[in-house]
Amino acid sequence: MQTKNNFTGRSLWLAALLLIPLVTACGGGGGGGTGTGPVPTVLDTNPVDTAIAVPLNASVTATFSGAMNSSTIDTSSFTVIGAAETALSGAVNYNATTQTVSFTPTGNMTASKLYTATLTNSIRSSGGVTLASNYVWSFTTGTTADTTAPTVLTTSPANAATAVVLNSTVVANFSEALAPATVNSTTFTLKQGATSIAGAVSYLNKVATFTPTNPLLASKVYTATLTTAITDLGNPATALAADYVWTFTTGSVAAAAGPAAVNLRTSGNFVILTKTGVTNVHTSAITGHVGASPITAAAMNNVFCSEMVVPSRIYGANAAYTGSGAVTCFSGLPADNTLVANAVLDMGTAYTDAAGRTTPDFTELGAGNISGLTLVPGLYKWGTTVNINTNVTLSGGPNDVWIFQVSGDVIQANGTSVLLIGGALPKNIFWQVGGGTGVSIGTTALMQGVMLAVKGITVNTGATVNGRLLSQTAVTLQVNTVTQPAP
């Protein structure tokens, strides 16, 4: 008997965040019919909207916000159509445990083709309430089928991590979308020695989460395992090549202070990531990968391999990178193009996550002027620009989290510093910046944390950044040191 999956912890807030743009895109409004209960919505799709290089043998899936009436989901209410083609033939199946519907085409899709997937508003929840309107998204296929096994990109806690807080969830980020039904309490387990730990397993948007029923024990070694029964969405499906196993050791602290960290997914593999390129005045020192998409790699000509601290690399949308003539650090093959394009999508997801957090601990602190303040872990929200005119101190432990939601810009004055005390780490500091200009880090200033900006990030002469510069437009450097956070 199938039962509803429990979405807890990170999965719950991720689901809520994904709902915001999706409802907007699909028109919102109330559901039809005479049923009872909330209007069903779509939380996640695979491929995601506007995805590129989708494998020819991919299945198409959508995850709903609640239990659905499976009899209303069929090849009439769920269609996939290529440009200038008739609707694909295939099988539609709904899994009640994961609340996910899948469309598996009878054969491969056409190469380099724009496809449109539609869920009609004839689809009803188990309570009889229809979707508010047709839900439509599109994607473009690549040129090959997917025969590559999915891999685990990152985990939280990381392998061999120590002093892990006792109320942690265990999270794995995958290289590609998975068949949701294959991620369950049998294929994702946690043990302390030989003792199995009870918990709920959920999956959404390439992220598998194990939420323990009870807090973990102090000063113990735990082992997490993902088995080869986990598969991707290919037809035929490809499983993990081998069981993925990692360990971590708990500390003695029951809970980290502040909100849950923002899951950067594959954008966290980059220290600088942009949509429109990088402008650089030599000579900077960059530790971590640099990437740009969809603009071509020609937009990074002024970032030289000699400035990249080995083994850092530059990823671009094609082979247009020339640099100083040395291209040994450049990765521009089709697979690299797909990698950086997906990272840019994940950057957008991370921004939406950070921007969508609710119930701030501090609102309009200092009327946007945080100069000289000491900030404890928490969620901070401003409807204005944030100014840093003198040093700012963040005081907290190595597991504590700060999220700064800034509707305006972030402007850091020359020679000022963001200082960390008490063991606070840059990887746990997130600046979500929605202003029309973006971020300006002053001359010789020190900034720490992950910058998630909808506009540009400008790092002025001699400034240092311990963190990541993730911009939905451009990044400007001028003789800077930019270093990715330690894991």
N, C-alpha and C positions, 0 to 999 in steps of 0.2 A: 504494500500500500504506500502510495506516495504522500508525503506530507510537506507542508510549506517550510521552506528553508528559513532559518533564523538569520536575519541581517543585523549584525551588532557592530559596535565599535566603529572602525574606519569605514566599513562597508555602508553603515547607515548614513553617516554624513556625506559620503561620496554619492550615494544614491540621491540624497536630497539636493546636492549641488548640481548633479547632472540634470535633474528635473527642471531646474530654472531655465536654462537656455532652450531645452527641448520643448517645453510647453509654449514658450514664446514663438519658436519657429513653427509650431504646428497650429497656432491660432488660439489655444486655450479655450476657455468657455466651459459650460457645463455639459455633462454627458447626456445622451438621449435615453429613451426607453423608460420603463416604469419600474426599474429595479431599485435596489437599496444599496447603500454603501458609497464609498468615495469613487470619483471618476478615475478609471485606470489610466495610467500614463506609461510611457516607455522610458526606462531608466538608462538603457545601454543598447547599442547595436554593434554588430560586427558584420562587415566592415563599418567603421565609423563614417559619419558623413564627410564627404570630400576626400576620402582615402584614395591613395594612388598605389599603383603597382600591386593590386590585389591578385593573389594567385588564381589561376584559371580554374582550379578545382575546389575553390573555397565554397563552403556553405555560408548562407546568410542567416543571421540570428537577431532576435530582439528579446530583451528582458523586460518584463512588465513590473509595475509597482505592487501588484497583488495577484491573488489567484484569479485565473481566467476560466471562462467556459470554453473548453476545448472544442466543442461542437461548432463554435462560431469561427474557428480558425482553420482555414483550408486554402486550397489553391485559388479560390475566388477572392478571399479576403486578404491574402498575402501573396503578392505578385512581385516578380523581378523581371524587368524589361530592359534590353539593350537598345541603344539609340538606333532607330530605323530597323528594329527587329521586332518580332512578335514575342509575347511573354514566354519566358523559359518554362519548360516542363520540368517537373520535379516533385519531390515528396515533402509535405509539410507535417511536422510533428511538434506537439506541445508537451513539455516536461513540467508536471505540476510541482515537483520538488524544487526546481530552480526557477519556476515561473518564466521559462524561456521557450520561445518558439523558434524552430529552425526550418529553413527552406534548403533542401539539398537538391541541386540541379541534377537532371538525368545524365548529362554529360558536361564536359568542360565549357566554360564561358568563352566568348570570343576575345582574342588578344586586343589590348589597347582600345577597349571599348568603354564608353560611359554607360553605366547601368543605373536604373532608378528602381528602388524598392519601395513598396507601398503596403501599409497596413490600413485597411479601410475602417470606417467608423461603424461597420456592421459587427465588429468584434466586441464581445461583451465580457465583463467581469463575471465571476461566479455568482455575484449578486444581481446580475442582469443589467448593469450599467455599461453603456457603450463608451468607446473612446470619444473625446470631445470633437475630434475631426480626423480626417485621414492623416496618418503619420507617414511622411515621405522623406527619404534620404537618398543620396547618390554616391557612387564610387566609380573609380576607373580601374580596369584590370591592367595587369602587366603583360608579360609575354611568356611566362612559364608557369607550370603547375608547382605546387608546394610539396616537396618530398623531404624537406628538412625537419628534423625533430625539433620540437619546442625546447627552449632552454630557460633556465632560471637566471635572470639578470642580476637581481639584488634581493637580499632578504633583510628583514628587520625582526629581531636583532640580527646583526651581521654574524657570520661564522666566527667563532672564538671570542665574541664580545663578552665583556665582563661587567659586573655591577649593574646588570639589567634589572630594571624596576619590577616589583613583584606583580603588578597588575598589567603587565605587558600583554598585547596581542602579538601573534607570530604571523608575519606577512611575507609573501613571496611575489615578486614582480616577474612576469614571464615575457619572453621575446615576442610572442604572438598570442592571438586569441585562442582560448581553449574550448573544448566541448564542455559546457558547464556541468553536465551530469557526471562527468568523470572526475570532478573535484568534490570530494565528499569525505566523510569521517573514516573511510577505509583507505583512501589514497593519500590523505594528508593527516599525519599523526604526530603526537608529541609525547615523549616519554621522559621520565626521570629515573635513570637506571633502567630496570626492567618493568617499572610501573607505568602503565598507560595513563595519560592525563585526559580527563573528560573535558569536552568542549564542543563548541559549534563551529562548523566549517561553512564558509560562504565564498562565493566567487563573483566578481564583477570587473569588467574592463581590464582584463589581463592581470588582475590581482586576486590571489587566493589568501584568505584570512582564516586563522585558527584563533578563536577566542576562548580561553580556558574558562570553565565553569566557576572555578575558585581561584584566588590569587596563588601564584607560584610560591614555593618554599624558598626561604632565604639561603644563600650560599650553597646552591645546588647546581649541578651540571645537567642541562636538559638537551635532549636530542630530538630534532624535528626531521621528518622524513616525508618526501613526496615520491610516490611510486610510479613505475612505468605503466600503470593503468591509466594515467592521465594522458589525454590525447589532444591534438589540435582539431580544427574544424575542417580539415581537408577531406576530400572524398576520392580515394580512401584516406582515413585518418592516419596520422603519424604520431606515435607515442614518444614520451621521454626516452632517450637512448639508454638511460640507467637511472636507478633510484637516486634522488638528490637528497643528501643527508648533511645536516650541519648542526653544530652544537653552540651553546652559549651558557654562561654562568650567571646566576642571579646574585644581586647584592643584598642589602638589608633594608633598602628604602621601599616602602609599600607602594608609593605612587610618585610619578614625575609631576612636577608643577607645570601649570599652563595647559594649553589645548593640545590635542593630538598633532603630531608633526604633519606638514604637508608632504604628500607622497609625490615626488618629482618624476617617478617612473624613469623612462630612458633619458629625459632631459637632464637628469642628475648625472649622466655620464659626461656632461660637458661643463666646462668652467665658463665658457662664453658661447651663447647660442642666440642667433638672430634670424629674422626673416629678410632683412634688407642689407645685411653686410656689416663689415667692421672697418672703421677708419682708424689708422694707427700712425702716430708719429714716433719714429725710432729713437731709442731702442727700449722696448718693453721686455719684461720677463714673464712668461705665461706658463703656469703649471696646470695642466689639464687640457682636454680636447676643446677645439674651437670648431663651430659649425654654423652654416648658413643655408637656408632653404625657405622659399623656392627660388630666391635670386641665385644666379650662377656664382661659381667660385671666383669669377673675375672680380667680384666685389670685395675680395679679401687679398688682393694683390699686394697691399702694403703691410700685410702681416707675414713676416719672413720666418722660414724654418729655423733660422739662427736664434730667433726669440722664443722658440718653443722648448721648454725644459723636457728632455727625453724622459719617458716615452710619449709625450704629448703629441697629438696629431691634429691636422686641419682636415675637416670633412666638408666637401662641397657638392653642389648639385650636378656638376659635370667636370670635365677635365680642363676648365678654363683658368685654373690657378697657375700663376707664373711666379709670384713672389719675387725674390731677388735673382731668380734663375735656378736656384736649388729647390727641387720639389720633393725631396726625399721624405718630408713629413706629411705629404698630401695624400688623401684617400678620396678618389673621385670615380670609382667604378660604379656600375648600376646598383650593386648591393649597398655601397656607401651612400648613394643618393637616397635609397629607401630608408636607410638607417637614420640619416639626419632629418628626412621629411617626417618620419614617425616621431622623432624626438621633438620637433617643433609642435606637432599635434599634442604631445604629452605636456609640453610647456604651457599650452593653452589650457589643458585640463587642470594643471597645477594652479594656474592663475585663478581659474574659476573656483577651485576648491578654496584657496586662501580668501578670495573676495566674498565667498558665500558663507563663511563662518558666522554664526549668530551669537547673541548674548555676550557682547564684549564685557571684559572686566573693567576697562577704562574707556571712557568716551570723551573726546575733545580735550584730552589732557593738555594743560598748558596753552589751550587755544591754538595748538599746532606748533608751539615753540617749546621743544623739549630740552633746550640747552641747559646743561648743568645738572640734569635730573639723574637719579638712579632708578632704573626700571626693573621691577621684579617680573618673573615669568607671567604670561597671560596673553589675552587677546585685547589689542588696542585698536580703537577706531577713531578716524578723523574724517570730517567732511571738508577739510581744508588742506592746504599745503602744509607739510611738516618741515620746520627749520631746525637745523643743528648749528648753532652759532658758537657754542663752547662744548667741551667734552661731555659725552653722555656715557653713563655706566650701566651695563646690564649685569645684574647680580643674581646668580642661580647656579644650580648644579649641572653636571654633564648630561643629564637626561631631560632637563627642563626645556620648555619651548616658549618662544615669543613669536607672535604673529602680529604684524603692524599693517592694518588696513588703512590705506591713505587714498582718499578720493582725489586729492590734488597731487602736487609734485613733492619730491623729497629734495631739499637743497641743503647741502652740507658745506659749511664755510671753510675757507682755506686754513690749513694747519690744525684742524680739529680732529678728534678721535672718537670712535665708538669703542669703549673699553669693556672687557669681559673680566669678571671676577667670580670666585667661588667655583671655578671649573666649568663655567658656561662655554659652549662650543658654537662656532659659526654655523655648523650644519643644522642647528636647531633654531636659527633665527631667520624669519621670513618677512621680507618687505614687499607687500603687494601695493603697487603704485599705479593708480588709474588716471593721473593727471595728463593734461594735454601736451606737456613738455616731457615729463618723465623724471629722471634722476640726474642730479648734478653733484658730483663729489669733488670738493675743492682741491686746490693745489696743495700738495704734500699731506693731504688728509688721510686718515685711516678709517675705512669702512669695513664692517664685518657682517656677514650674513648672506643670505640668498636674495638677490634682487629679482623680483618678478614684475616687470614693467610693461604696460600696454604700449608705451611710447619709448623714446630713446633713453639710453644710459650714457652719460658723458663723464669720463674719469679724467680730471684735469692734471696738469703737469706734476709728475712726481708723486701722485697719490698711490696708496696701497689698498688693495682689496683682498681680504681673506674671506672668500665666499664664492658666489657664482653670479654672473651677469647674464640674465635671461630676458631678452627684450623682444617684443613683438614687432619692433621696427629695427633700429640700428644701435650699435655700440661704438663709442668713440674713445680711443685711448691716446695718451700722450706721455710717453716715457714712464710707464707704470709697472708695478709688480702686482700681478693678479694670480692668486693661488687658490686652488680648489680646497674645500674643507677636508680634513681627515675623516675617514668613514666612521 
